[in-house]
Amino acid sequence: MALSVPGYSPSFKRPPETLRLRRKRGRSLGAASPPEERPEPATRRAALAAGLPLRPFPAAGRGGGGPAAARRNPFARLDNRPRAAAEPPDGPPRGQREAPGSFLDSNQENDLLWEEKFPERTAITELLQTPHISVSKPDIPSSESTELPVDWSLKTRLLFTSSQPFTWADHLKAQEEAQGVIQHCRATEVTLPQSIQDPKLCTELRCAFQQSLIYWLHPAFSWLPLFPRIGADRRMAGKTNPWSYDETLQHNLMSDWSVSFTSLYNLLKTRLCPFFYVCTYQFTVLFRAAGLAGNDVITALVSPTTRGIEFSLPLIKENCHEKKKASETSLGHEEQAVSDEDEEESFSWLEEMGVQDRIKKPDVLSIKLRKEKHEVQMDHRPESVVLVKGLNTFTLLNFLINSKSLIATSGPQAGLPPTLLSPVAFRGATMQMLKARSVNVKTQALSGYKDQFSLEITGPVMPHSLHSMTMLLRSSQSGSFSAGLYTHEPTAVFNICPPMDEVLDKEAVHEELANCGLHPKTLNQLSQTPALGKSSLRHVEMSDYIYSWRS
């Protein structure tokens, strides 16, 4: 077939002779009649109505010696033309500068019909041909303020990005590292200017950065990751744990842990420690000193939990149809006794039929669980968060120390006491450092590629560390940076707003917690009432010293 068609081009570098003849016949027909009498093709009218950019047809007077227009390549794309911005704005209307009557090949006609049915094709084509345009993300509700809301969740990773380098955070000198440790131990307040011209030469900034990376941990084993503990069996598998089968060693570890736990609670009670975390393999506990999160007493949040002890559920609204009156309390015990008798009588008919031994009756526990089905469904969910206040926190302390379910009995975490995390030193604690590293990458921009700088922080990032980091970057990056925050999900529910009896005086709170080891601005933030609910900060961006965030 290739030999029978003259001018056949297998590689399609040149138009076949057939198309040339059809184009020539179309031009000859167009030249035979005046321009005003030639009908415009229906496909071209549809394309013009849809607003598609088309080239003008060759001039009608081409065969008569008039000015010749550039002949159109039949294999060119319909939108393969100069940008609209390059055209003169004062040109004639489309209908005057285009001479209708030229021939469109079948491929172009199909494209026009397809684009008429699916107009979004043109937008997608233009988007792909413009490399500097990025697909916009869906609008997510965000907030703007000069300060961030308090976030009591634990973070596992922080990723800061900025157009300015983070070289000042690398390779601290020995003197700067030592000064940062001393500033942390002495709770030295560091005040930086709003903008630092050369952060790499600013010793105060580098020492404050070292100071903000320090936290305290118990127990500490260099070969074993102790945070997070929930869902960490796979990471701990294969690690050496000599206490798994040694009861004496387990007893010694638990004894040291109890001393450290009691030391932390005493520091919290005397307001020398603002807060601390207890991370077990099943749940996490946050202890907060009086004056923080809008409470005037010590508070403790436990999440997730299961049924077993008496507690309050701050996230579960009380049923408005239930009537809780003091006069009905005396009737409660009588109703309970009557209900128990009814349950016993409900199975008496089995004895009358003589089949009580053949049919297994449900036990009391199963009946109780069936009645409390709603509460059982909340086990291990954020709604199961437990709030303990005041003197009951000391009872919780004793319960945790004496509870056998606090430590795993099998698996990689068997015999390992819970992890204690604190911003200040306590008895038996080990000083640890968050890991920080800066990375420089190239990102595509309008004029090519530009440098994008990032700073990654990994480890158990507590609320005070997050606030300290943002204060440092506010000065070092001239009020322009963004951050991705990776939350330890079981702790996101710690941002709920607990019930408060009265509004606290912030000045009195600052005076009472002045020696807790936190920066005054950090203490001011942590004393705010939580407003994030069950969510936590996921993305933070600062522009012109104004924060915006998403949760």
N, C-alpha and C positions, 0 to 999 in steps of 0.2 A: 504493500500500500504506500510505503514511503517513496517508491519509484514512480508511482502513477501521479503523484501530486507535485507539480512543478514548484520549485522554491521551497520544498519541505525542509524544515530545520529541526532535527531531533533534539538538539539542546535548547531550543527556543531562544536562541540569541537574536534571531531576526524574525519578523512576522511572516507567516506563510503567505504565499501568493494569493490564496483565497481571500484573506482579509484585505489585502491591498486592492483587489478588484472591487470588493464591497465598499471600501472607503472611497475609491475613485467613482463608483457608480452613485454613491450618496452625494458626493460633491457636485457631480454633473447634474444630478436632479435638482440640487439646491440652486445651482446657478441658472437653471432654465426658468425659474420663476422669481418674481421680486421678493425681497426679504419680508415685506409686510404680509405676503400671501402664504408664506411657508408655515405650516403648523409646527409647533414645538412638540417634541416627543413627550409622551405621557410620563415616562420614567424620569425625564429631566425636570418636568414640572413638579413631580412629587419630591424630587431631591431638593429643588429650590424652595418648595413650601416647608420642608423639614429643616431648612437652614444649613444644608451641607455645602461645604466649600468646593466649587467646581471650576475648572478652567473654562475660559471662553472658547466657543467654536471658531474654526478658521473663518476669515472674512469672506463675504459672499462674492466680492469682486476679484477673487484670486485669479480665476481663469481669464478675466478680462484685463489684466495688466495692472490692477489696483495694488495697494500695499498688501503684501503677503503676511499672514499671521503664522506664528510658529505652529507646525503640525504636531498634534498630540500623539504621544506614544500609546498605543492601545493596551500595552501591558503595564502601564504606570498606575499607581494607586490613585484613587480619586482625591485623597487628601495629601498627595505628594506635591505640594505647591508651597511657595514662600509664605511665611507667617503673615497674618492679617496686619500686624503692626508695621510691616515693611511696605505696604501699599499706600499710595497717596490718599489722604483723607478726603481730598476734594475731587475725586474721580467721578465719572458719570455714573448714573444708576445702573444697577445690574442689568436691567432690561435693555438699556441703550448700548452698553459696551459688549454685550454678548450677541453674537449672530447665530440664531437657532437654525436648525436644519442639518447639522452634522450627524454622522452616524455613530452610534454607541454599539460596541460589540456585545456579544451575549454575556460574557463574564461580568462586564460592568453593569449590565441591566440586572443581573441576579444580585449583585452587591447592593444596588440601589433599592431593590425590592426588599432585601433582607434588612437593610438599615431602616427602611420605612417601618417595618414591623417591629424591629428591636432598636429603638433610638439610643439605648444605652451603649451600643457597640461603639459609637463614635467617641463617647466619653472615655471608655476603657482604652481605646486605641490611642487617644491623645495622652492619657495618663501613662501608658507604657512607653510612649515616645518621648516623654519628658522625664529624664532620670532624676532631676532634683526635687520632684514633687513626691511626697510620701503620703501614703494612705492615712488619713486622719483617724485617730482613735475615737471610739464612742465617748460622748460626753458623760463624765462621771461627776456626781455632785462633790464639790470641794469647798473648802472654806479658806478665808484669808485673814491674817492677823499678824501682829508684830511678835506674838509668842505662840508656841505650840501648846496644844492641850496635853495634860498629863497622861502618860501611857504607862500603866503598871504591868504590862506584859513583859515577859522575857524575850529578848531577841537572840537569834542564833547567828545573824549575819547582817552587817550594814555595808551598803555599796554606795559611796558618794561619787558623783561625777561633776566635773566643772571644766570650764574653758581655760582655767589657769592651773598650772602644775601643782602637784602635791610633793614636790621634791623636798620640801622642808620637813616632811614626816619620815624621811629615810635617813639611816645611818647617823643616829644620835651619837654625840660625843660622850665619852665616859663621864665627864663632868656634868653634862646635861642630864644624862640618865640618873646619876646619883642625886642631883638637885631635884629632879622630879619625884624620886622616891621619898626624899626628905620632906618635900612639900606635901605629899600625900599623908605621910605619918603625922605631920604637925598640922594638918588641915589648913594649910596656908591659902589665903584668898588671893587669887591672881586676877588682875583687871587689865584687859588689853584694850588698845584703841579701837575705834570703829573700823579702821582700815589700816592694814600694814603694807607699806610699799614693797619691801623685800622680805617676804616671810622666811626665806632660807637663812638669812642673817639675823633673825630675831631669836635670841636665846630664850626670852621669856615664853615665846610661843612654843618652842620645842620642849622646854621643861614642863609647861602646862599640858602638852600633849602626852608626855610620859606619865604625868600625874593622873590623867583621866583614864589611862589604860589599866590601872591597878585595881584588883579586887581580891577578896579573901575567900578561901575555900577550905572545907573539911568534909571528908578525908581527902587526901591527895596521893595519887599514885601516878608517876610519870608515864607509865606504859598503858594506863587505863583511862579512857575518856569518861568523865563523871558528869557530863552534861551534854545533852538532855538524858534523863533516865527513863522516861516513858518511851517505849518502843526502841530501846537501845540494845536489845538482845543480839541482834544481827551484828552490830558494830563491835560488841564485846565478845562475840563468839571466837574461840581460839586464843583468847588472852589468858595469861597466867593468873590464876586466882587461888593461891594456896589455902585460903580460908574456907573454901567450899566444903571440905570434908574434915576440917579441924575445928571441933567445937570450942576448944580452949582459945584458939585465935579469934573465933567469932565473938566469944564473950569479951575478950580484951578490946576488940574493935568497937563493940557496942558500948562498953563502959567508957571508953574515951569519947565516943560520939555523944553520950548522954551528958558528959561534963561540958563539952563544947556547946551543945544545945542549951543547957541551963545557963551558961555564961552569956550567950547571945540574948536570951530572954531577960536576964538581969540588966544588960546594957540597954535593951529596949525599954524596960520598965523605968529606968532612971533617965531616959531620953538622951543617952549617949550614943545610941545606934538608932537611925531613923527607921530602918526596915530590914528584913532578911527573908530568905526563901528556904524552904525545906522541900527538896525534890526527891521523891521516892519513885519506885518502879511502877506505881499505880496512880499516884496523885501528887499534886503540888500544893504547898501551903505558903501563903504570904502573910507574914506578921508585920503590922504597921504600928508605929508609936502613936501615942495620943497627940492630936494636933494635925496629923496628916490626913489627907483625903476628906477633910471637913468633919472629922470625928474627934470628940473630946476625950475618948478613952481608947485603950488598945483594942485593935481589931485584928481578926484573923480570917482569911478567906481560904477555903479548901475546895479544890476542883481537880478532876471530877470525883464524885462520891457515889456510894450506894446506900441503901437503907440499912439501919442498924441502931443509930443513936438519935436522940431528940435534938432537933435543930430547926432553924428558920430558913426559908427559901425566899430571898429578897426579889428574885426575878419572877416568881409566880404570884399573880394577883389573886387576892382573896375573892372567893365567890360572893357576889353581892347578894345572892339569895340566901346565904347562910346567916343565921341570926346567932350572934355570940353575946349572950347576956349573962350577967353574974348570977341572976336568979335561976338560970338553967343548969348551973354547974352541979348542983346537988342531984339533979335528975339524970345526969350523965351516967353515973355508976349504976343506977337502977335500970336504965335502958340497956346498958351493956349486959347486965346479969340476965335480963329478960331475953335479949337476943341469943345469949349462950344457951338458955333453956330451950328456946325455940329450935335451935340447931340440933340439940339432942333429941327433941320430940319429933323432928322432921325425919329421923331415921328409925323411929320406934315401929313403924309399919313393917319394916324388914323383919323384926323379931316376931311380929304377929303372923307373918307368912312363913316363918321358919327358914328363911334364906339369908339370915344375917351373916352366917359363916361363909357362904358362897360368894357374896358380893363384897368387894373391898370398899369400905367407906373412906372418903377423903379425910385426911388428918386435919387438925386444927390449923396448922401452918398453911396448908394449901388453901383452905377457906379464907384465911386472912389475906394471903397474897392475891387471891382472886378479887376480894373486896377492894384492895389497895392497888389495883392494876395500874391506875394512872401514875402513882408514885414509882412503881417498879419500872415503867416505861421510860422514866427520866434518868435511870441509872447510867452513869458514864457519859452523860450529855451535859452541855454547858448549863442547862437549867437546874442541874443538880448541885450547883455551887452552894457551899455552906458558909454562913456568916456567924462568927463567934465574937462577942464583944465583952469588954470589961474583965472582971475577975474570972469569967468562964474561959478566957484564954489560958490561964494557968492550969485549969482542969484539962484543957486540950493538950497542954504541954505534958502533963503526967500521963495522959492517955496514950500519946504518941510514944513516950519513952517505954511504957510497959506493954504496948501492943505487939503481939507476935506477928500480926499481918503486915507490919511495917517493913519487914525484910523478906525477900524472896527465899523460898525453901528449895527451889530447883532452878536450873537454867544458868546462864552466864553470870547473872547478878545474885546468885545464891550466897547468903551470908554477908553481903555488902551493905553497910549502913547507908541511910539516905545522904544526899549531898546537901551541905549547908553553904549558902551563898550570902555574902554580906559586903556592904561597901566599906566597913571599918573592921579593924582587927579585933579578934576575940580569942579566947583561950583555946589552944590547940589548932588554930587556923594557920594556913600556909598562904603566903603572898603569891598571887598569880598575875599574869599579864595577858591582856587581850592581844591577839595577833593582828598586826597591821602591815599592809603592803600596798604600794602604789604601782599602778600600771598605766602606760601611755599607749593609746591606740589611734588609728587613723579612721576618720569617719567621712562619708561623702557629703560634700557641700555644693553650693551653687557654682563656685569657681574651681572645683576640683576636690581636694581632700584637705581636711583640717585636723588638727591635733585635738584629741579628747582625752582628758586626764581623769583617772579614777583612783579612789582610795577605798580599800576593802578592810573591814574590821570583822573578825570572827571570834566567837567565844560566847560565853553567857553575858550578854549586854544587859545590864540592869537599867532602870529608869534614870538614875543620876548620871550614868555614863553617856547615855543618848543625849541628854540635855547639855552635858559638858562638851561633847563633840560638836554639836550644832553651834554653841557659843564660840568655840575656837574657829570653826570654818566661817562663821559670820565675819570675823576679822581677817582671816588669812585669804579668803576668796573674794573679798570686797563685796560681800552681800549677795553673791550669785552662785548657787550650787543646787544640785538635786540629790536625792537619796532614795534608795530602795531599801525597805525594812522587811526583814524576814522574821516572822513571829513564831515562837514556840506555841503552837495552837492551843494546847490545854490551858495556857495562862492568859489567853485573850479575854476571858470572862472576868478577870480581875479588874477590868475598867468599869464595872457596874457602879452605880451610885448607891451606896448603902443608906438606909434611913438615918436621918440626923435629928437629934433632939433640939439643938439650937445652933445658931450661926456663931462661929468662933471669931475671936478678935485676932487678926493676922499679926498685929504687933506683939501681942502676948505670946502667940505661937512661936514667933521668931526668937523672942527672948528665952523661952523655955527650951528650944531646940538649937540654941546658938552654938552649943558644943557637940553637936552630933556629927561633925566632920564634913558637912556639905556646904557648898558655895551658897551665899545668901539668895542669889537668883534661882538656883536649883531648889533650894528649900521653899522659896515662894511658889514655884511651880507645883511641887509635890503637895503643898498644903491646899491646893485647889480641889474643888469637888470634881470627881471624875465625870466626864461627859461623853465618853465614847461608847458606853453600854457594853454589849457583848463583842464588839469589834475592837480593832486596834489599828494603829497607824501603819499603812502599807507603803505610801509614797509621800515624800516631803520635798517641796521645792521652794527655794528662796530666790526672789528677784527684787532688786533694789531694796534689800533689807525687809521685805515683806514675805511672810510664810504663806504657802498654800499647801494643803495636804488632802489626801484621800485615805479613807479607812475601809 
